[in-house]
Amino acid sequence: MENFYRQFYYRSIPQDENIDFSDRIKRLLDMALTVAEEYFNLKPTGDLSSRCRRLEQAGWDCIYRYDLKANDHWSEVELGLADRVATEASLRMWNMRLVENFVGVTGSYIKENPTFDRFAETTLIVWTMVNRLKGENPIKRPYLGKKRAKLTVGEPISVTQKWSDYQTNRRQAVANLTRDLQNALEQMIEH
């Protein structure tokens, strides 16, 4: 992806392979958003998520043009140009979609707690993006193994019996009920 932005968006991204992966991914995500922001003439302000939302709104404003609805007398050429603007906006929003898909990839998520779930989650994020890049269906995700769920029904907790406590001291009654629920859930997990 770094080479893609170097070659086709003429960005100068250093080719230092010794940079930490998390720093490289941050730099790449920033670059992708910058490319889209430049097209929509937006300043890069805020975190990645807020930048994505601003880009998405700018894209929708180009795609769903309110000025077209105000005038029913557009020529075919004007409508063709409006379609061209909408298509271009959609294509530029692709850079933002790339960031949305990779925003959860930090480079340290698995290192912090190397569990099967974290490996699987990261694998699915990367798999989805690679399939998008290849033009394939990202919805048909790979099967990562058997999953099993165990449901346990606990002893009922009578909320009616706690009604008088609630009428006397609402906060304390809610705190007590929350504590009772937590204790019941923890006991079920242990068994």
N, C-alpha and C positions, 0 to 999 in steps of 0.2 A: 504494500500500500504506500510505503514511503516512496518507492520508485515511481509508482503511478502518479503521485502528486508532484514529484520532481519533473517527470517527463511531460505530463499533459496539462498541468496547471502552473508549470514553470516556477516552482517553489524551491528555494534553497534550503534543503534539509540536510544537515551534516550526515555523512555516512560513517558515523562512529558506532561500531558494533559493540563497544565496551560500555555504552550507556545502559544503565539499569532498565529492564523491560518496562517497569511502571512509568519511568520518565519518558521512554519512547512512545508508549501508548498515549500518555497525556499529550505529548507533542503532536502526535498524529491526529488525535481527536480535535485538538485546537486548530490544526491546519485545515481539517475538513470543514469545521464550522466557519473558519475565516474565509474559505473559498465561497461558501454560500452567502455569508454576510456581505462580502464585497459585491456579489451580484445584486443583492437586494438593497445595497447601500445602507447597511446597518453597522453600527459601532459594536465591537465585541465587548459587551459589558455583562457582568454577572457570572454565575457558575454555568457549567455545561448545560444543565437542565433548563435554566431560564433562557439561555441563548437558543436552545432548541425550540422552546415555545415561541420566542419572538420570530425565529425563522419560519416556523410553521404558520404563524399568523400572516407574515408577509407573503408566504407562498399562497395561502388561501385567498388573500386579497387580490392576487394576480389571477388566480384560477377562477374564482367566483366574483367576477367584476360587477359591482353594484351600479356602475355607470351604464352598463349595457342594459340593465333592466329599466333604467329611467327613460330610455329613448328607444322606441320601437322602430325607428327608421334608419337602422344601420345598413350600409351597403354590404354586399357580399365580400368585398375587399376588406372593409373594416372588420367584419366578423372573422374573416380568415386571419387577419393580423391579431385579433383578440385570441383566437385559437393558438396561434404561434406563441404569444406571450404566456398563455396558460401551459402549453407544452414545455416551454423553456423553464418556467417556474417549477413545474413538477420535476424536471430533470435536475435542477439545482437543489431542490429539497432532498434529493437522494443523498447528498453529502451529510445532511442533518440526520437522515435515517441511519446512516452508517454509525454516527455518534450515538444515537439512541440505542442501537444494538450493542455497542461496545462499552457503554458508560459503566456497566457493572464489572468490567474486566479491569482489575487494578494492578495485577502483577504480584500482589502479595496475599490475595484472598485465600489461595490454597496453602501457601506457606504458613499462614497464621494458624490454620486448623485443617490439616490434610485429611479430610473425610471423603468417603465415597460420594456423598451428596454434593460436596463442593467440586470435586472432579467432574461429576456428571453435569452439574449446572454450567460450569465453564465450558465443558465439551459441547453442550447443546448450544450455547451462545455462539461459539466459534463455528460450529457446524451450520447453524442457521445463516450466519453471515456469509460463509463460503458458498453456500447454495444460492444465496441471493446474488453474489458476484458472478456465479456461473450461469445465472438465469434460470435456475431450477426452482422447484417448489420448496420453499422453506418450511411449509406447514407439516409435511410428512417427515416427522422426526424419527431418528433411529431408535430402535429398542435397546435400552441400556441394561436390561436384566429384570429379573422378577422382583416385584414389590409385594409386600405383604402388609396388611393392616390388621390390627387386633383391636376390636371394639369391646369395651367393658362398660356395663351398666352398673352404676354405683347405687348406694342406698339413697332413697329420696330425702331431700332436705325440705322440711315444712317451712314455707315462707309465712303461712298463716299464723303459725305460733310466734313469729317474730314481729307481728303487726303492732302489738302494744308497745314493744321497745321502739319501733319506728315512730309511733305517735309521740312518744316521750322525748326521744333524742334521735332525730333522723340520721345525722352523720354517724353516730356511734353504731346505730343499727345496721346501716349500710356497710360500715367497716367490719362489723362482726360477721355479717352474711358473706362478705367477700373473703374473709379469713376462713370461714367454715367451708366455702366452696374450694378455696385453694388447698386446704388440708385434705378434703375428700379427693380432689384430683391427684394430689401427690401420693396419697395412699394407694389409689388405683394404679398409678404408674409403677410404684414399687412392687406390686404383686404381679 
